[in-house]
Amino acid sequence: MLQKIIKGYGNLLLSILKVLVLILLCCVCGFILVYPLWKLAVTNPNLYSIISFIFFAVLLAYFTARKIYTYINKSNPDKSEKHKRVIKLVNGLLKVLLFISGLVGIIYFIMIGKLIFSLAILVFLVLLYGFFSFGTKKNENKD
């Protein structure tokens, strides 16, 4: 009976030790990853910003390209279906690019104090987005 109690406490202490080692390992790995980035951000913030932007842009491009590849080649489409998917994808990407560039233009002109230009961009953005969303589709219901 005493052996069972000692074995139970031994297992408990071993579990606590494993958790403490895991916490220590996480702290050491975090320090190894974060300290150089922090040091770079403090000593050369411009370089840090450029490196961070490039890293996230490459990461975004990779995930986007992988998603596009999966979308186009999903369930082995024939040539006409693949063409339809590419057209739909390009139209969607144009809408996203139009929206983002319009927002950037609006924010830019607001920041420099040219509110009339930002309003003009907003009107142009709404019209152009409407054209891409609704004006380029073929009318299926011709009554």
C-alpha positions in Angstrom: 0.0 0.0 0.0 2.9 2.4 0.8 4.4 1.6 -2.6 1.1 2.6 -4.3 1.1 5.9 -2.5 4.7 6.6 -3.3 4.1 5.6 -6.9 1.0 7.9 -7.1 3.0 10.8 -5.7 5.8 10.0 -8.0 3.5 10.2 -11.0 2.0 13.4 -9.8 5.4 15.0 -9.3 6.6 13.7 -12.7 3.5 15.3 -14.3 4.2 18.6 -12.5 7.8 18.4 -13.6 6.7 17.8 -17.3 4.4 20.8 -17.2 7.2 23.0 -15.7 9.7 21.8 -18.3 7.1 22.5 -21.1 6.6 26.0 -19.7 10.3 26.6 -19.5 10.8 25.3 -23.1 8.0 27.7 -24.3 9.7 30.6 -22.6 13.1 29.8 -24.0 11.7 29.4 -27.6 9.7 32.6 -27.2 12.8 34.4 -26.1 14.9 33.0 -28.9 12.2 34.1 -31.5 11.1 37.4 -30.0 14.4 39.0 -28.7 16.1 39.4 -32.1 12.9 40.8 -33.6 12.5 43.2 -30.7 16.2 44.2 -31.0 15.8 44.9 -34.7 12.6 46.9 -34.2 14.3 49.0 -31.6 17.6 49.6 -33.4 16.3 49.8 -37.0 12.5 50.2 -37.2 12.4 50.9 -41.0 14.2 47.6 -41.7 11.9 45.8 -39.3 8.8 47.2 -41.0 10.1 46.2 -44.4 11.0 42.7 -43.3 7.6 42.3 -41.6 5.7 43.6 -44.6 7.6 41.3 -47.0 7.1 38.3 -44.7 3.3 38.8 -44.5 3.0 39.7 -48.2 4.7 36.4 -49.1 2.6 34.5 -46.6 -0.6 36.1 -48.0 0.5 35.4 -51.6 1.3 31.7 -50.8 -2.1 31.1 -49.1 -3.9 32.9 -51.9 -2.2 31.0 -54.6 -2.8 27.7 -52.9 -6.5 28.6 -52.5 -6.8 29.6 -56.2 -5.1 26.4 -57.3 -7.4 24.3 -55.2 -10.5 26.3 -56.5 -9.6 25.9 -60.1 -8.6 22.2 -60.0 -11.4 21.1 -57.6 -13.0 17.8 -58.6 -11.1 17.5 -61.9 -13.2 19.9 -64.0 -13.2 19.8 -67.8 -11.8 22.7 -69.9 -15.0 24.7 -70.2 -15.7 24.4 -66.4 -12.1 25.4 -65.6 -12.5 28.5 -67.9 -15.7 29.5 -66.1 -14.0 29.2 -62.8 -11.0 31.3 -63.9 -13.4 34.0 -65.2 -15.3 34.0 -62.0 -12.1 34.1 -60.0 -10.6 37.0 -62.0 -13.9 38.9 -61.6 -13.8 38.3 -57.8 -10.1 39.3 -57.6 -10.8 42.5 -59.6 -13.6 43.4 -57.2 -11.4 42.9 -54.1 -8.5 44.9 -55.8 -10.9 47.7 -56.7 -12.3 47.9 -53.2 -8.9 47.9 -51.5 -7.4 50.4 -53.9 -10.5 52.7 -53.5 -10.2 52.5 -49.7 -6.5 53.4 -49.9 -7.3 56.3 -52.2 -10.1 57.6 -49.9 -7.9 57.3 -46.8 -5.0 59.0 -48.5 -7.0 62.0 -49.7 -8.7 62.3 -46.3 -5.3 62.3 -44.6 -3.9 65.1 -46.8 -7.1 67.1 -46.4 -8.6 66.8 -49.9 -12.1 65.7 -48.8 -13.7 66.5 -52.2 -11.3 64.1 -53.9 -12.1 61.3 -51.4 -15.8 61.9 -52.0 -15.2 61.7 -55.8 -13.3 58.4 -55.3 -16.1 57.0 -53.2 -18.7 57.8 -55.8 -16.4 56.4 -58.6 -15.8 53.3 -56.5 -19.5 52.6 -55.9 -20.2 53.0 -59.6 -17.3 50.9 -60.8 -18.0 48.2 -58.2 -21.7 48.1 -59.3 -20.5 47.7 -62.9 -18.3 44.8 -62.1 -20.8 43.2 -59.8 -24.0 43.7 -61.8 -23.2 45.1 -65.2 -21.0 42.3 -66.5 -23.3 39.4 -65.8 -25.4 38.0 -68.7 -29.1 38.4 -68.1 -30.5 34.9 -67.7 -34.2 36.0 -67.3 -35.1 37.7 -70.5 -38.8 38.2 -70.1 
